[in-house]
Every structure is written in C-alpha cells, then in structure tokens.
Amino acid sequence: MDALTAARWQMEVSLSFHMIFAAVGMAMPFMMLMAEGRWLRTGDPAALQLAKTWAKVTAVLFAIGAISGTALSFELGLLWPTFMVFAGPMIGLAFALEAYAFFIEAIFLGLYLYGWDRLRPSVHWLCGWPVALSGTASGILVVSANGWMQGPVGFTLGPDGMPTEVDPLAALFNPAWGLMATHSTLSTYQAVGFAAAGTYARALLRRGRPERGAYNRLAVTIALMLGGSTALIQPLVGDLLARRAHEAQPAKLAAMEAQFRTERGAPLRIGGWPDPESMQTSWVIEIPSGLSLLATQDPQGEVLGLEAFPRDEWPETRVVHPAFQVMVGAGFTMLGVAVWYWLARWRDHRHGLDWTRRGWLLRALIISGPLGFIALEAGWIVTEVGRQPWVVYGVMRTRDAVTPVTAVGASLAGFAVLYGALAITLVWLLSRLAASEQEPASGEYGARHAPL
C-alpha cells in the first residue's frame, strides 16, 4: 500500500470513529438538560434518573472522544505536513478557538457531574448549559476549517505557491461555513436523538419491568423532540447546500447526482450505479428536470456534468453517488418515522390510548435508531470524497499534501489497534453503566432539594 492510500485510509478510519463521539458531545448534553429541566418543573423522578444516566453517558463518550481527537491532531501533522504548512495560517484560528471551547466543556462537565449534591438544582442545571453550548461550538469551529478546505479564501497565492496576505478572520468566516455548520450540527442532533429513541423503544417493545414504562416513554419523547425536530429542518438545509454546490463545487454536485453530461432539464436520479467509463448510470429512477429545478430553480436550467472537467479532477462517482443516496434515504426515513410518531402520540392522546402499544411504531423507531449515524457518516463521505482530488479545493491536490515518509502502513495499523481498544473500552463501560442503572426514584438529590 502506497503512502497516499495508507494516509487516506488512516484519516478515514480516524474521522469516522471520532465523529461518533463528537456527535454525542454536541447532542447528548441538550437531552440531559431537557430531562433535568422537566424534573425541576414537575418533580418527575423518571426525568431525574434520565438526566443522571445521560450525564454519565456524556462523560464516558467525552473522555474517549478526547483521546481520539488528540490522536487526530497528531495525524494531521504526521500524515499531511505539506498541507499543514500551507493551511496552518488560515485554519489555525478555528482550531485555537475550538481548544477554548473544549476546555470550557471539560470544566463545566466536571461541575455538572460532581455538583448533584453540592449545588442548588437551578445552579446545577445552569452549569449544564456551557457543556451543551461549548460542545456544539467545538463542532461548529472544526467545520469552519473544513469549510475553508472546500472553498479557500483569506489569502493570496504567492509566486512560490505559498499563501501571502493572510486574513485569518476571512478564512474563519469562509462562505461555506454557515451552511456546512448548520447541516453538520443538525445531523449530530438527529443521529443521537434517533439512536436514543431506538434504544428506549426496544425496551418498551420488550415490555420487561413494567415499572420502568414511564422512564422509557419519557426517554423516547425527549430524544424525538431533539431528533424529530431536526429531521424536519434538515431537508431544507440540504437543499441549500446542493444549490451552493452547483455554484461553488459543480464537479461534486455532478458526482453526487451521477450527472456525467452537461444538460438542461437534468433529471434527478434516485438509486442507480454509475459507470464512469461508459458515463451511464444503471438501475436508476429518473425524475425529469428534477435536478435542474433543485439546483437552479428552473426546470430547464443548465447543470454541468463531469464531462466539463478534466478527467483527473473527477471525484469517485461510484463512492459519492451511493453515499449521497444512503444519506438522503436515511434522512427521509427518519423524517417519516418522526411524523408517524408525533401523529400517533397526538391521536392516541385524543382518544385516551397508549401509543407504546403500537408495536409497528416501536419497531420503526428501533430500525431508525442507527440511521442517523449512517446518514452522518455517509454525508461526510460525500463531503470529503466529493472534494477529491483536492485537499484544498482548486489549490492543492491531496497527493501533494501527503508525507514523504513511506512507512505509513505501520502507522495505520497502530492507530487501528488504538481505535479498536477504545471501541472495546466504550462497549464495556456502557454495558457496565446499563447494568448498574437504578430504578427511577427521587434519590438523595431529589430528597435534599425541592424542584422549582
């Protein structure tokens, strides 16, 4: 395996692994705060127990995410030194600010975890907000660096090929950042919300330990308040991102949609397998003029095909198009399940029925549980593979950014062992947490402090 292939594989494994913990760090604290806020308002012991359980899950995944994130920072310098020399002056500010957000999150997570019996309930709840907000800020700031790689600004290219007249603020607030950060943040909320809803729906379907019914019902409700609401918004943001790709990264849009030929009235393709050699897509359903309408707001608008670009600048369509289809399919499936859930809740409430008796709904929630993370990973595959062959779009090719060291395969193996060990540790810790989870009760915290 050559150095470039090994380096790309290592970054792909590292990012796909770390992304799970980043998502939980952004979304789980909000669910934790929603549960504790309910306890403060109502005194519901199930809400208190949920807040405590989700706080422990947040702490476990935060710790493992800190390890994987540290490993990633080393990998950037070790595997892509040319890129870091070139891009460091532009993306350094985003990473510096992300470090501040990380430390704020760590400090207040400590206060939240150890403050249950030491702080007033309202103060304790307020300590959770910096955890949630700084966790989200960390993700948003990292996306700023990636947005700059998608659309580099804030510098002038000097005669030696290095950046001059660097403007870090312009790089930080690059044109791609806003939509990408919104889409990515919503994706994390959606992924974690549906994963939690699926977990507790499974407990409801099994109907063991009836005394925990209220606890599991509340968990599903809170999880879908976060995951379901973001599922409704996500298609709108995704549509805006596709329009931006039409203007800023037309080759990526062409790869996403398996659009090989430049044409007006370009169809929207559902499914299918693209063949770059024949420039055809097999087994596909086409909606006439659908892509032109979505990309240009004109059914007869022109959409550039891959043929408009040099062959060595084509993204790998056989990766980008299927990943895009998986992302969209998973997203709309979650949207449908969320609408089904809320309609069922509303209807059963009107007729005095128990929605947890709807077995097919619970099964749908269970099936949709992993879809958020599948969509999240697929979406980043679209983002990163769709940018290829550029590491900095239109400026630096990926092959020119990789380390000249040839023994990258050994590094790949070492980091694979590290992430495998972290995965085993995570499963063990979460299984221990699940086994030790106590019955919902007011507990010492509830006994010492009356809810507001």
Long-range contacts (C-beta under 8 A, 24 or more apart in sequence): 1-408, 1-409, 1-412, 3-402, 3-403, 3-404, 3-405, 3-406, 3-408, 4-398, 4-399, 4-402, 6-408, 6-409, 6-411, 6-412, 7-79, 7-80, 7-402, 7-403, 7-408, 7-412, 8-398, 9-412, 10-75, 10-79, 10-408, 10-411, 10-412, 10-415, 11-75, 11-79, 13-412, 13-415, 13-416, 13-419, 14-68, 14-71, 14-72, 14-75, 14-415, 14-419, 15-72, 15-380, 15-384, 16-377, 16-380, 17-68, 17-419, 17-422, 17-423, 18-65, 18-68, 18-69, 18-71, 18-72, 19-376, 19-377, 19-380, 20-61, 20-373, 21-61, 21-62, 21-64, 21-65, 21-68, 21-69, 22-65, 22-69, 22-138, 22-139, 22-142, 22-188, 23-187, 23-188, 23-191, 23-192, 23-373, 23-376, 24-57, 24-58, 24-61, 24-65, 24-188, 24-192, 25-58, 25-61, 25-62, 25-65, 25-105, 25-135, 25-138, 25-139, 26-135, 26-136, 26-138, 26-139, 26-185, 26-188, 26-189, 26-192, 27-188, 27-189, 27-191, 27-192, 27-193, 27-226, 28-54, 28-57, 28-58, 28-61, 28-192, 29-58, 29-128, 29-131, 29-132, 29-135, 30-132, 30-189, 30-226, 31-192, 31-193, 31-196, 31-222, 31-223, 31-226, 32-58, 32-128, 32-132, 33-125, 33-128, 33-129, 33-132, 34-222, 34-225, 34-226, 35-218, 35-222, 36-124, 36-125, 36-128, 37-125, 38-218, 38-222, 39-446, 39-451, 40-121, 40-122, 40-125, 40-451, 40-452, 41-451, 41-452, 42-451, 43-442, 43-446, 43-450, 43-451, 44-218, 45-440, 45-441, 45-442, 45-443, 45-446, 46-214, 46-215, 46-218, 46-440, 47-218, 48-440, 48-442, 48-443, 48-445, 48-446, 49-215, 49-437, 49-438, 49-439, 49-440, 49-441, 49-443, 50-215, 50-218, 50-219, 50-222, 50-440, 52-116, 52-445, 53-433, 53-437, 55-112, 55-113, 56-113, 56-433, 57-430, 57-433, 58-109, 58-131, 59-109, 59-113, 60-426, 60-429, 60-430, 60-433, 61-426, 62-105, 62-106, 62-109, 64-422, 64-425, 64-426, 66-102, 66-106, 67-422, 68-419, 68-422, 69-102, 71-415, 71-418, 75-415, 78-403, 78-411, 79-402, 79-403, 79-408, 79-411, 80-391, 80-401, 80-402, 80-403, 81-403, 82-396, 82-400, 82-401, 82-402, 82-403, 83-391, 83-392, 83-396, 83-401, 85-162, 86-162, 86-163, 86-392, 86-396, 86-401, 87-148, 87-149, 87-392, 89-155, 89-163, 89-166, 89-168, 90-148, 90-152, 90-154, 90-155, 90-163, 90-166, 90-168, 90-171, 91-144, 91-145, 91-148, 91-149, 91-171, 92-168, 93-168, 93-169, 93-171, 93-172, 94-141, 94-142, 94-144, 94-145, 94-148, 94-171, 94-172, 95-141, 95-142, 95-145, 97-137, 97-141, 98-137, 98-138, 98-141, 98-142, 101-134, 101-135, 101-137, 101-138, 101-141, 102-134, 102-138, 104-130, 104-134, 105-130, 105-131, 105-134, 105-135, 105-138, 108-134, 116-445, 117-444, 117-445, 117-448, 120-449, 121-445, 121-449, 121-451, 121-452, 122-452, 136-185, 139-181, 139-184, 139-185, 139-188, 140-181, 140-184, 140-185, 143-177, 143-180, 143-181, 143-184, 144-172, 144-173, 144-174, 144-177, 144-181, 146-180, 146-383, 147-174, 147-175, 147-176, 147-177, 147-180, 147-181, 148-172, 148-174, 148-176, 148-177, 149-387, 149-391, 149-392, 149-393, 150-176, 150-180, 150-248, 150-249, 150-383, 150-387, 150-393, 151-175, 151-176, 151-248, 151-249, 151-393, 152-392, 152-393, 152-394, 152-395, 157-395, 175-248, 176-244, 176-248, 179-237, 179-240, 179-241, 179-244, 180-241, 180-383, 182-237, 183-234, 183-237, 183-238, 183-241, 183-379, 184-379, 186-230, 186-233, 186-234, 186-237, 187-230, 187-234, 187-372, 187-375, 187-376, 187-379, 188-376, 189-226, 189-227, 189-230, 190-227, 190-230, 190-231, 190-234, 190-331, 190-334, 190-372, 190-375, 190-376, 191-227, 191-372, 191-373, 191-375, 191-376, 192-223, 192-226, 192-227, 192-372, 193-223, 193-224, 193-225, 193-226, 193-227, 193-228, 193-230, 193-372, 194-223, 194-224, 194-227, 194-231, 194-334, 194-337, 194-365, 194-368, 194-369, 194-371, 194-372, 195-369, 195-370, 195-372, 195-373, 196-220, 196-222, 196-223, 196-227, 197-223, 197-224, 197-227, 197-365, 197-368, 197-369, 198-365, 198-366, 198-367, 198-368, 198-369, 198-370, 199-369, 201-362, 201-365, 201-366, 201-369, 202-362, 202-366, 202-369, 204-356, 204-362, 205-359, 205-362, 205-363, 205-366, 211-439, 212-439, 212-440, 213-356, 214-440, 215-440, 216-356, 217-356, 220-365, 221-345, 224-338, 224-341, 224-342, 227-334, 227-338, 227-372, 228-338, 228-341, 228-342, 231-331, 231-334, 231-335, 231-338, 232-335, 232-338, 234-331, 234-335, 235-331, 235-332, 235-335, 238-328, 238-331, 239-294, 242-294, 242-295, 243-294, 243-295, 246-295, 246-296, 246-303, 249-386, 249-387, 249-393, 250-303, 250-304, 250-308, 250-309, 251-304, 251-306, 251-309, 251-313, 251-314, 251-315, 251-386, 252-315, 252-320, 252-382, 252-386, 252-387, 253-295, 253-303, 253-304, 254-303, 254-304, 254-305, 254-306, 254-308, 254-309, 255-306, 255-314, 255-315, 255-316, 255-317, 255-320, 255-321, 255-386, 256-320, 256-321, 256-324, 256-382, 256-386, 257-291, 257-303, 257-321, 257-324, 258-284, 258-317, 258-321, 259-291, 259-303, 259-304, 259-305, 259-306, 260-305, 260-306, 260-307, 260-317, 261-305, 261-307, 262-302, 262-303, 262-304, 262-305, 262-307, 262-308, 263-302, 263-303, 263-305, 264-292, 264-300, 264-301, 264-302, 264-303, 265-289, 265-292, 265-299, 265-300, 266-290, 266-291, 266-292, 266-295, 266-301, 266-302, 266-303, 267-291, 268-293, 268-294, 269-321, 270-325, 271-325, 272-321, 272-325, 273-318, 273-322, 274-317, 274-318, 274-321, 275-318, 276-306, 276-314, 276-317, 276-318, 279-306, 279-307, 281-321, 312-389, 313-389, 315-385, 315-386, 315-387, 315-388, 315-389, 316-385, 316-388, 319-381, 319-385, 320-381, 320-382, 320-385, 320-386, 323-378, 323-379, 323-381, 323-382, 323-385, 324-378, 324-382, 326-374, 326-375, 326-378, 327-375, 327-378, 327-379, 327-382, 330-371, 330-372, 330-374, 330-375, 330-378, 331-375, 333-368, 333-371, 334-368, 334-371, 334-372, 334-375, 337-364, 337-365, 337-368, 340-364, 341-365
